[in-house]
Amino acid sequence: MEKTENKSKRIDRERVNTFLLNYALYIILGLLILIVIIIDPSFLSVNNFTNILTQASTRGILALGVAGMIVLAGTDLSAGRIVGTCAAISASLVQSVNYASRMYPQIVQDLPIIVPLLVSIIVAVLFSMLNGFGVAKLNLHAFIVSLGTQLIAFGVTCIYINSQKGGAQAISTFNETFLNFVNGSFNIFGFRLPYLICYFALAAVVMWVVWNKTTLGKNMFAIGGNKEAAAVSGINIARNIMGIYIVGGILYGIAAFLEAGRIQSVNTGTGLNYDLDAISGCVIGGVSFSGGVGTIPGVVIGVVILQAINYSLNFLGVNPYLQYIIKGLIIILAVSIDVRKYLAKK
C-alpha cells in the first residue's frame, strides 16, 4: 500500500514537473504582463490589444518563415536584413508620383500593388536560396551562411538607399493605394479590425496547411528530427531544405512589403534585430532548436506574447536600453527551457 502511494506521488511530481517545464515560459511572461496590468490597469483595453496584434503582424509573418529553418535544426540570422532590403525596394516602387524627390521619377503612374509585392518576394527568395544552397549543397551551418547573407543584404540595402539622387535619405511618401492596402481596416459593428492582422492570420493558416498537410511539411519535421534517418527513408534532403528556404523567402518578401507600409519610412536601419525578434517568438512558441519540433499556433502565440511584452515596456515608459536587457534575458530563458526539454526527453 505504501509503495503504491509513493509511486502515485512520484507520478504526480513528474506530471507537475513536466507541466512546469512545458509552460514555464508562458507562466513567467504571463506574470510579467499581469504586473503591467496591475501597475497601470488602462493597459487592458481593446485598443491596446489591437495595437499589439497589428505590430506583431509583420514580425509574425517573418517568424513563420524563420520557424521552418529552426525546425530543420538551423536558424536564419539574415531574415531581418533581407526584410530591410526588400522593404527599401518595395518602398521605392510605391512612392507617390506627386512626390518630387521620389527615387524613380520615370514612374509617372502608380504601379499595381502586385508589382512591388512580387519584386519584394523575388528578391527575398533569391537571398533565401543563397542560404538554402549553402546549407543543402555546401553543408554549411545555417548560422554561418545566414550571417554572411545578413552582411550582403545590409550592404545591398545601403547601396540601394544611397543611390538616390538626393543621397542617403529615408524612402517615404507613399501613394494612398499602397497605404490603404497595408494600413486599412474592416469596420465590424464599430470594431476596427486592421488588414495587417488579417494578413497575419491568413499567412498562419496557409503555413499550418503547409506544415501539417503537405509532403514538404512532413519531410521538414523528418529532416529536423533525424537527418540521417530521413535520408535512409528516401527523402531528398537537399531538395526539401531548399523548398523550406524558398517558402521562408516568400514570407520574408511579404513581411517586407507590409512593413514598409506599416512604418511608412524605410532607411538603412529597417530590419535591424527583426530576425532576433522572430527567433525569440519561435522559441517562446515551442519551436525547438534541437530540430523536428514546432507548431504554427505556438509560433503565433510566441510572437504575440513577445510583442505584448515589448508593447507593455514602452507603455510603461521603461528605458529603451533596459528593454534590450529584458529581451536578452527572455531569449536566454527561452533557450534554457528548450534545452531542459530536450534533455528530459533523452
Stockholm file with secondary structure:
# STOCKHOLM 1.0

chainA/1-346         MEKTENKSKRIDRERVNTFLLNYALYIILGLLILIVIIIDPSFLSVNNFTNILTQASTRGILALGVAGMIVLAGTDLSAGRIVGTCAAISASLVQSVNYASRMYPQIVQDLPIIVPLLVSIIVAVLFSMLNGFGVAKLNLHAFIVSLGTQLIAFGVTCIYINSQKGGAQAISTFNETFLNFVNGSFNIFGFRLPYLICYFALAAVVMWVVWNKTTLGKNMFAIGGNKEAAAVSGINIARNIMGIYIVGGILYGIAAFLEAGRIQSVNTGTGLNYDLDAISGCVIGGVSFSGGVGTIPGVVIGVVILQAINYSLNFLGVNPYLQYIIKGLIIILAVSIDVRKYLAKK
#=GR chainA/1-346 SS CHHHHHHHHHHHHHHHHHHHHHHHHHHHHHHHHHHHHHHCGGGSSHHHHHHHHHHHHHHHHHHHHHHHHHHTTCCCTTHHHHHHHHHHHHHHHSBCTTCTTCSCTTCCSCCCTHHHHHHHHHHHHHHHHHHHHHHHTSCCCHHHHHHHHHHHHHHHHHHHHHTSTTCSCCEECBCHHHHHHHHCEEEETTEEEEHHHHHHHHHHHHHHHHHHHSHHHHHHHHHHHCHHHHHHTTCCHHHHHHHHHHHHHHHHHHHHHHHHHHHSEECTTTTTTHHHHHHHHHHHTTCCTTSSCCCHHHHHHHHHHHHHHHHHHHHTTCCHHHHHHHHHHHHHHHHHHHHHHHHHHC
#=GC SS_cons         CHHHHHHHHHHHHHHHHHHHHHHHHHHHHHHHHHHHHHHCGGGSSHHHHHHHHHHHHHHHHHHHHHHHHHHTTCCCTTHHHHHHHHHHHHHHHSBCTTCTTCSCTTCCSCCCTHHHHHHHHHHHHHHHHHHHHHHHTSCCCHHHHHHHHHHHHHHHHHHHHHTSTTCSCCEECBCHHHHHHHHCEEEETTEEEEHHHHHHHHHHHHHHHHHHHSHHHHHHHHHHHCHHHHHHTTCCHHHHHHHHHHHHHHHHHHHHHHHHHHHSEECTTTTTTHHHHHHHHHHHTTCCTTSSCCCHHHHHHHHHHHHHHHHHHHHTTCCHHHHHHHHHHHHHHHHHHHHHHHHHHC
//
